[in-house]
């Protein structure tokens, strides 16, 4: 949440650390942890108010430093659902179903681009 109350991001933990260490962010910056399950709609969004944003010092009170490597603040008690991609077989958060099979976003985009190059329409998914 910037000084004018505008929401920015999400930004990666790494990116935030780079900006913080270079003193490019205000000391009173308010943040909220990224919650993949919430962003993907797997956890209901009950409160989208500014109350969920907290000062960096408060969020990282137990960490060795703000945005310390290997340390991330807890997001929610709920856990998201991991799904196995029908193409690459990796467990992922984000993806789409096509032809009765679930594909991770990387595989889906790869085959979507291939469908565009072939002049085809919206692909059903990887073959």
Secondary structure, 3 states (H helix, E strand, C coil): CCCCCCCCCCCCHHHHHHHHHCCCCCCCCEECCCCHHHHCCCCCCCCCCHHHCEEHHHHCCCCCCCCCCCCCCCCCCCCCCCEECCCCCCEECCEEEECCEEEEHHHHHHHHHHHHHCCCCCCCCCC
